[in-house]
């Protein structure tokens, strides 16, 4: 049995609030320990809750929009911003790779390597956003969804 639209929106809204509460509680909890490993884990969980909150907000927006509606074309200002971000991500990746090469401590190498893995993904995602933004005046919804499915790894 399908859930009525209004009830579904209410359920999603409740989950948004739950994710917000969880993120705040995890941040508070991380501040109560001196153990850096526990802090890292709790902050990662808090980030995931914040990400889930944003994903659920997107779900609410998707309920409002017609499925075939194209996304709004971005202006030149946004293109320049994304271009600069591509360069920032590239430089951060290079810097972290230099740092990890100079690190012998396995624990530190592990942490820095995790950052490098994230930065590689960030760089690939932001480059593809730039390509899509510059590709045309109006990129169709399906191209953005294809990009999201293939590149962003929201669940990873």
C-alpha positions in Angstrom: 0.0 0.0 0.0 1.5 3.3 -1.1 1.8 6.1 1.5 -0.2 9.3 0.9 2.0 12.1 -0.3 1.4 14.3 2.7 2.2 11.5 5.1 5.3 10.6 3.1 6.5 14.3 3.3 5.8 14.2 7.0 7.9 11.0 7.5 10.8 12.5 5.5 10.5 15.7 7.6 10.8 13.7 10.8 13.8 11.9 9.5 15.5 15.3 8.6 15.0 16.4 12.1 16.3 13.0 13.5 19.4 13.3 11.3 20.0 16.9 12.5 19.6 15.8 16.2 22.0 12.8 15.6 24.6 15.1 14.0 24.5 17.5 16.9 24.7 14.8 19.5 27.6 13.1 17.7 29.5 16.4 17.6 28.8 16.9 21.3 29.9 13.4 22.1 33.2 13.8 20.1 33.9 16.8 22.2 33.7 14.7 25.4 36.5 12.3 24.6 40.3 12.9 24.3 40.7 9.7 22.2 41.4 10.9 18.6 40.3 7.7 17.1 36.9 7.9 18.7 36.7 11.5 17.8 37.4 10.7 14.1 34.8 8.0 14.1 32.1 10.2 15.8 32.9 13.1 13.4 32.6 10.8 10.4 29.2 9.6 11.7 28.1 13.3 12.3 29.1 14.1 8.7 27.1 11.2 7.4 24.1 12.4 9.4 24.5 15.9 7.9 24.8 14.4 4.4 21.6 12.4 5.0 19.8 15.5 6.1 20.7 17.2 2.9 19.8 14.1 0.8 16.4 14.0 2.5 15.9 17.7 1.8 16.6 16.9 -1.9 13.9 14.2 -1.7 11.4 16.8 -0.5 12.4 19.0 -3.5 12.0 16.1 -5.9 8.5 15.6 -4.7 7.7 19.2 -5.7 9.3 19.2 -9.2 8.0 17.7 -12.4 10.2 14.8 -13.3 11.1 16.1 -16.8 12.0 19.6 -15.7 15.6 20.6 -16.6 17.9 22.2 -14.1 18.6 25.9 -14.2 21.6 26.8 -16.1 24.4 28.3 -14.0 25.9 31.7 -14.8 29.5 32.7 -15.6 30.2 33.6 -11.9 29.4 30.0 -10.9 31.6 28.6 -13.7 34.5 30.7 -12.4 33.9 29.5 -8.9 33.8 25.9 -9.9 36.9 26.3 -12.1 38.8 27.8 -9.1 37.6 24.9 -6.9 39.0 22.4 -9.5 42.4 24.0 -9.1 42.1 24.1 -5.3 41.2 20.3 -5.2 44.1 19.5 -7.6 46.6 21.4 -5.4 45.3 19.8 -2.2 45.7 16.4 -3.7 49.3 17.1 -4.8 50.1 18.5 -1.3 48.7 15.5 0.5 50.5 13.1 -1.8 53.8 14.8 -0.9 53.0 14.6 2.8 52.1 10.9 2.7 55.4 10.2 0.9 57.3 11.7 3.8 55.4 9.8 6.5 56.7 6.5 7.9 54.2 6.1 10.8 51.6 3.6 9.6 48.8 5.2 11.6 49.5 8.7 10.1 49.9 7.2 6.6 46.5 5.6 7.0 44.8 8.9 8.0 46.5 10.9 5.2 45.8 8.1 2.6 42.1 8.3 3.6 42.2 12.0 2.9 43.9 11.4 -0.4 41.2 9.0 -1.4 38.5 11.5 -0.6 40.4 14.3 -2.4 40.7 12.1 -5.5 37.0 11.6 -5.5 36.3 15.2 -4.8 38.5 16.3 -7.6 36.8 13.9 -10.1 33.4 15.1 -8.9 34.1 18.8 -9.1 35.8 18.4 -12.6 32.6 16.6 -13.8 30.4 19.4 -12.4 32.5 21.9 -14.2 32.2 20.0 -17.5 28.5 19.7 -17.1 28.1 23.4 -16.2 30.2 24.5 -19.2 28.7 21.9 -21.5 25.6 23.9 -22.4 23.1 26.5 -21.4 20.8 24.0 -19.9 21.8 20.5 -19.0 18.9 18.1 -18.9 17.9 16.5 -15.6 18.9 13.1 -16.9 22.5 14.1 -17.3 22.7 15.3 -13.8 21.1 12.2 -12.4 23.5 10.0 -14.5 26.4 12.0 -13.1 25.0 11.6 -9.5 24.6 7.8 -10.0 28.0 7.3 -11.6 30.4 9.7 -9.9 29.2 11.1 -6.6 29.0 7.9 -4.5 26.7 9.5 -2.0 26.6 6.3 0.0 30.3 5.7 -0.1 
